[in-house]
Every structure is written in structure tokens, then in C-alpha cells.
Amino acid sequence: MNDIFENTETMQENEHPRFYTAESVMRGHPDKLCDLIADSVLDECLKHDPASRVACEVMATHGHIIVAGEITTSAKPDVFNIVRDTLRDIGYDPKAYQIDCYIHDQSPDIAGAVEPELAEGEDEDTLGAGDQGVMVGYACNETPEYLPMPVVAAQRLVTLLEISRMTGVIPDIGPDGKVQVTMEYNGDTPVRITTVVVSVQHKEDTDMDGLADLLDEYVFPLAFDGMPADDAEIILNPSGKFVQGGPDADTGLTGRKLMVDSYGTFAPHGGGAFSGKDATKVDRSGAYMARFI
């Protein structure tokens, strides 16, 4: 009876495959741009004051970058130039944006929880959490990264697009872009990549057939190395063209790419963003530790 049950279960799995999709975005995507600015502010604070308490949020829209949050630090971060340098590094013109900054100290109530007054005999290194929440960790054995295969494929694709743009191997693409990778599963086993969607910003006069050829030559073979992707359907810029990008085309916010930053559709997410937060913000450190465990 056990053998019959197992064979039936396998047959049912083969008859009803499951499909999972993972996505990733380039650094110039407006949401990821905001994440990068927030983390750049955090990095500058921690560089000069490891005890900095930082919760930095960013919004980017046409012609405007707004930085806000709670920062308590002995460092003196030059937020305006941090924003300008990040924009320039990603590939946007800093002169095209007005930068507004609204930052104040961390709430004393939160600070009291993070570094509480210690009772006699308590460890002086005791450090509290600056918030409460739900954090999710996930790992699997599909890839050396302990991540689902389509998640790794999407991240590889984005990384290779970035490298190709910055090195000039594919000169006509811009800093904004998004990819999606859909994979068929038989039970918990990845079977094949079925569909790949690549939406990447490009110059007005770009030859799309030529761009597709360059992706076929330099990007896809490395992105899908070791993965079953020989018969995948690849869709390039399904909207037809993608000339206007970044904050000029779409408003960006920190924390709006939570699933890109974690596990896609494979695991739930507690809802807390990672970017722009020091380690006392358990949205970030708790999620990292849950993943590590």
C-alpha cells in the first residue's frame, strides 16, 4: 500500500506542476534607488559612530528626492551630498533633482528601550530592540546560495545587466530595469525555467534586435549557468520601449521591494523594510538572524 500511495502521489505531482516566479530590480529602479540612498546615509553614520541609531526613509519622484527619518548620532552625515553621489553613481544627473531633508532625533521612548537603565549586576553590553514585529527566515538546498533557483536566476540577471551597462559591454541600456523568472516545479524540485521577462531602460534609438543579441551572448548564458533554461521563453521589454525610467517615470519609496530583498513568493514576509536601519531595528537584524539560523 505504501508503494501504491507513493506512486500515486508522484503521478499527481507530475500531472499538476507548480510554477513560482521571482523578480529582481536594477539599482536605478526608483524603489531600489530609495533603498540605496537610505543605506548610504546609514553607512555614513555607522562609519563615524558605530552606536548610531538610524531609521532613514526616502521618496523619489520626478525632480524631487525627499529624505526623512529619525537619526541620533555623533556623526555629521552630509545627506545632500550623499544623495547626489548616489544618484551620480547609479547613472542619474543629480542636478535634475531638488533634495529635501527632514531628519530629527530618535524618540526618547524608543531610545530608552534600546539602551535601558541597567539594574545592579546586569551586563553593561545589554542592548534592547527598537521595535517589535515579525521576522521570517528561509533557506533551501536548491542552490549553493541556499535560495530558490528562480530567485538566484533573477538576481544573477540583474547583476549581469548592471555589469554590462557599467563596463560598456551593452552601452545602450539605462540604470532602470526589472526582471522576472518563472520556474516549473515538480513537488519541491525545480524542473525548468519556463519564462523570463526582462524590462530594461534603453536609449531612444536602440536597435532592440541588436540588444536581444547582446543579451543572448553576454547575459543569459552566465545568468542561467547550471540551470535548466534551454527552452525558456524570453520576453524583452514587453511594453515595446522603455526610454523614460527612474523617478521620472515612477515614484519610488524605501521598503517597497521587500520580496526582492528576501525570498519572492517562496516564503511570507513580516512586513518590515531592511534599508536605512541600524542593527537595533529588528526588522533587519532579526530577519538576517532568522535566515542565518
C-alpha positions as CSV (number, residue, x, y, z in Angstrom):
1,M,0.0,0.0,0.0
2,N,2.8,2.4,0.7
3,D,4.4,1.9,-2.7
4,I,1.0,2.4,-4.4
5,F,0.4,5.6,-2.4
6,E,3.9,7.0,-3.2
7,N,3.5,6.2,-7.0
8,T,0.1,7.9,-7.0
9,E,1.5,10.9,-5.2
10,T,4.3,11.2,-7.8
11,M,1.9,10.9,-10.7
12,Q,-0.3,13.6,-9.3
13,E,2.6,15.9,-8.9
14,N,3.7,15.3,-12.5
15,E,0.1,16.0,-13.7
16,H,-0.2,19.2,-11.7
17,P,3.2,21.1,-11.9
18,R,3.6,24.2,-9.8
19,F,5.0,27.5,-11.0
20,Y,6.9,30.1,-9.0
21,T,8.0,33.5,-10.1
22,A,10.8,35.6,-8.6
23,E,11.7,39.1,-9.6
24,S,14.6,41.5,-9.1
25,V,15.3,45.1,-10.0
26,M,18.3,47.1,-11.1
27,R,19.8,49.8,-8.9
28,G,18.2,52.6,-10.9
29,H,14.7,51.3,-10.2
30,P,13.0,54.1,-8.2
31,D,12.3,51.9,-5.2
32,K,15.8,50.5,-5.1
33,L,17.3,53.9,-5.6
34,C,15.5,55.0,-2.4
35,D,16.8,51.9,-0.6
36,L,20.3,52.7,-1.7
37,I,20.1,56.3,-0.6
38,A,18.8,55.2,2.8
39,D,21.5,52.7,3.3
40,S,24.2,55.2,2.1
41,V,23.0,57.6,4.9
42,L,23.2,54.7,7.4
43,D,26.7,53.7,6.2
44,E,28.0,57.2,6.7
45,C,26.6,57.4,10.2
46,L,28.0,54.0,11.3
47,K,31.3,54.8,9.7
48,H,31.9,57.6,12.2
49,D,29.7,56.4,15.1
50,P,29.1,52.7,15.4
51,A,26.4,53.4,18.0
52,S,24.3,55.5,15.6
53,R,20.6,54.9,15.7
54,V,19.2,55.3,12.2
55,A,15.8,54.9,10.6
56,C,16.0,56.6,7.3
57,E,13.2,56.7,4.7
58,V,13.4,58.1,1.2
59,M,10.9,59.1,-1.5
60,A,11.9,59.8,-5.1
61,T,9.7,61.3,-7.8
62,H,10.1,63.5,-10.8
63,G,12.6,66.2,-9.9
64,H,12.5,65.6,-6.2
65,I,14.2,63.4,-3.6
66,I,12.9,63.5,0.0
67,V,14.9,62.1,2.9
68,A,13.2,61.8,6.3
69,G,13.6,59.8,9.5
70,E,15.0,59.6,13.0
71,I,18.7,59.7,13.4
72,T,20.6,60.0,16.6
73,T,24.4,60.0,16.0
74,S,27.6,61.9,16.8
75,A,28.4,61.7,13.1
76,K,27.5,64.6,10.9
77,P,26.3,63.0,7.7
78,D,26.1,65.3,4.7
79,V,22.8,64.0,3.5
80,F,22.5,66.3,0.5
81,N,25.9,65.2,-1.0
82,I,25.2,61.5,-0.1
83,V,22.0,61.7,-2.2
84,R,23.9,63.5,-5.0
85,D,26.7,60.9,-5.0
86,T,24.3,58.0,-5.0
87,L,22.3,59.5,-7.9
88,R,25.6,60.0,-9.9
89,D,26.9,56.6,-9.1
90,I,23.7,54.9,-10.3
91,G,23.6,56.9,-13.5
92,Y,21.2,59.8,-12.9
93,D,22.0,63.5,-13.1
94,P,22.0,65.0,-9.5
95,K,21.3,68.5,-11.0
96,A,17.9,67.3,-12.1
97,Y,16.6,66.8,-8.5
98,Q,15.7,69.1,-5.7
99,I,16.7,67.4,-2.4
100,D,14.7,68.0,0.8
101,C,15.8,66.6,4.1
102,Y,13.6,66.1,7.2
103,I,15.5,64.4,9.9
104,H,15.2,64.5,13.7
105,D,16.4,62.6,16.7
106,Q,15.2,59.2,17.7
107,S,12.2,59.2,20.1
108,P,13.4,59.1,23.7
109,D,10.9,56.4,24.5
110,I,12.4,54.1,21.8
111,A,15.9,55.1,22.9
112,G,15.1,54.0,26.5
113,A,14.1,50.6,25.3
114,V,17.2,50.2,23.1
115,E,19.6,51.2,25.8
116,P,17.7,50.7,29.1
117,E,19.0,51.7,32.5
118,L,20.6,48.6,33.9
119,A,19.8,47.1,37.3
120,E,22.7,46.1,39.5
121,G,24.5,43.1,38.2
122,E,23.2,43.3,34.7
123,D,25.6,43.1,31.7
124,E,26.6,46.6,30.5
125,D,26.5,45.3,26.9
126,T,22.8,44.7,27.2
127,L,21.1,46.2,24.1
128,G,17.4,46.2,23.5
129,A,15.3,46.2,20.3
130,G,14.0,49.4,18.9
131,D,10.7,47.9,17.8
132,Q,8.6,44.7,17.8
133,G,7.5,42.7,14.8
134,V,7.5,39.5,12.8
135,M,10.7,38.4,11.1
136,V,10.9,35.5,8.6
137,G,14.0,33.4,7.7
138,Y,14.1,30.9,4.9
139,A,16.7,28.6,3.3
140,C,16.7,25.6,0.9
141,N,19.2,23.4,-0.8
142,E,18.3,24.2,-4.5
143,T,21.4,26.4,-5.0
144,P,24.8,27.0,-3.3
145,E,23.3,30.3,-2.0
146,Y,20.6,28.3,-0.1
147,L,18.0,30.2,-2.1
148,P,15.3,29.1,-4.5
149,M,16.6,28.7,-8.1
150,P,14.4,31.4,-9.7
151,V,15.4,33.9,-7.0
152,V,19.1,33.3,-7.8
153,A,18.5,33.4,-11.5
154,A,16.7,36.8,-11.2
155,Q,19.4,38.2,-9.0
156,R,22.1,37.0,-11.4
157,L,20.3,38.6,-14.4
158,V,20.1,42.0,-12.7
159,T,23.8,41.8,-11.6
160,L,24.9,41.0,-15.2
161,L,22.8,43.7,-16.6
162,E,24.4,46.2,-14.2
163,I,27.9,45.0,-15.1
164,S,27.2,45.1,-18.8
165,R,25.9,48.6,-18.5
166,M,28.8,50.0,-16.3
167,T,31.5,48.3,-18.4
168,G,30.0,49.4,-21.7
169,V,29.6,45.8,-23.0
170,I,25.9,46.7,-23.6
171,P,26.2,50.5,-24.0
172,D,22.6,51.4,-24.8
173,I,20.9,50.2,-21.6
174,G,20.0,52.6,-18.7
175,P,20.0,52.3,-15.0
176,D,16.4,51.3,-14.5
177,G,15.1,47.8,-15.1
178,K,13.3,44.7,-13.7
179,V,13.4,41.0,-14.4
180,Q,11.1,38.1,-13.7
181,V,11.9,34.4,-13.8
182,T,9.2,31.7,-13.7
183,M,10.2,28.1,-12.9
184,E,8.2,24.9,-13.1
185,Y,8.4,22.7,-10.0
186,N,7.6,19.0,-9.6
187,G,6.8,18.9,-5.9
188,D,9.7,20.7,-4.3
189,T,12.1,20.0,-7.2
190,P,12.8,22.7,-9.8
191,V,12.3,21.2,-13.2
192,R,12.9,24.0,-15.8
193,I,12.8,27.8,-16.3
194,T,9.7,28.4,-18.4
195,T,9.6,32.2,-18.9
196,V,12.0,35.1,-18.4
197,V,10.8,38.7,-18.7
198,V,13.4,41.4,-19.0
199,S,12.3,45.1,-18.9
200,V,15.4,47.3,-19.2
201,Q,15.7,51.1,-19.8
202,H,17.4,52.0,-23.1
203,K,18.2,54.9,-25.4
204,E,15.6,56.2,-27.8
205,D,17.3,54.9,-30.9
206,T,18.3,51.5,-29.6
207,D,18.1,48.6,-32.0
208,M,16.0,46.1,-30.0
209,D,17.1,43.1,-32.1
210,G,20.7,44.1,-31.5
211,L,20.1,44.5,-27.8
212,A,18.5,41.0,-27.7
213,D,21.5,39.5,-29.5
214,L,23.9,41.1,-26.9
215,L,21.8,39.7,-24.0
216,D,21.8,36.3,-25.6
217,E,25.6,36.5,-26.0
218,Y,26.7,38.1,-22.7
219,V,24.0,37.9,-20.1
220,F,21.7,34.9,-20.4
221,P,24.4,32.1,-20.6
222,L,26.0,33.3,-17.3
223,A,22.8,34.0,-15.6
224,F,21.4,30.6,-16.2
225,D,24.6,28.6,-15.9
226,G,23.9,25.2,-14.3
227,M,20.1,25.8,-14.5
228,P,17.6,24.1,-16.8
229,A,16.7,27.0,-19.1
230,D,17.4,25.7,-22.6
231,D,13.7,26.1,-23.8
232,A,12.8,29.1,-21.7
233,E,10.7,31.8,-23.4
234,I,12.5,35.1,-23.1
235,I,10.4,38.3,-23.4
236,L,12.3,41.6,-23.8
237,N,10.6,44.9,-23.0
238,P,7.0,43.7,-23.4
239,S,5.7,47.3,-23.4
240,G,7.6,47.9,-26.6
241,K,10.0,50.6,-25.4
242,F,11.4,51.7,-22.1
243,V,13.2,55.1,-22.6
244,Q,11.9,57.1,-19.7
245,G,12.8,55.5,-16.4
246,G,13.8,56.0,-12.7
247,P,11.9,58.6,-10.6
248,D,10.9,60.5,-13.8
249,A,8.7,57.6,-14.7
250,D,7.6,56.2,-11.4
251,T,7.6,57.3,-7.8
252,G,10.0,55.3,-5.5
253,L,9.9,54.5,-1.8
254,T,12.1,52.7,0.6
255,G,10.9,49.3,1.6
256,R,8.7,48.7,-1.4
257,K,10.8,45.8,-2.8
258,L,10.6,43.6,0.3
259,M,10.1,40.4,-1.7
260,V,13.0,41.2,-4.0
261,D,15.2,41.7,-0.9
262,S,14.1,38.4,0.6
263,Y,12.5,35.2,-0.9
264,G,10.0,36.2,-3.5
265,T,6.9,34.1,-3.5
266,F,8.5,31.2,-1.6
267,A,8.1,32.5,2.0
268,P,6.0,35.0,3.9
269,H,7.4,38.3,4.9
270,G,6.9,40.1,8.2
271,G,6.4,43.5,6.5
272,G,9.4,45.4,7.9
273,A,11.8,47.0,5.5
274,F,15.5,46.4,5.7
275,S,17.1,49.5,4.2
276,G,18.2,52.6,6.2
277,K,18.1,50.8,9.6
278,D,20.8,50.1,12.1
279,A,21.0,46.7,13.9
280,T,18.7,47.6,16.7
281,K,15.9,47.7,14.2
282,V,14.8,44.0,14.4
283,D,13.0,44.3,11.0
284,R,16.5,44.0,9.6
285,S,18.7,42.2,12.1
286,G,16.0,39.8,13.2
287,A,15.3,38.8,9.6
288,Y,19.1,38.3,8.9
289,M,19.5,36.2,12.0
290,A,16.4,34.1,11.2
291,R,17.9,33.4,7.7
292,F,21.3,32.5,9.3
293,I,19.6,30.0,11.7
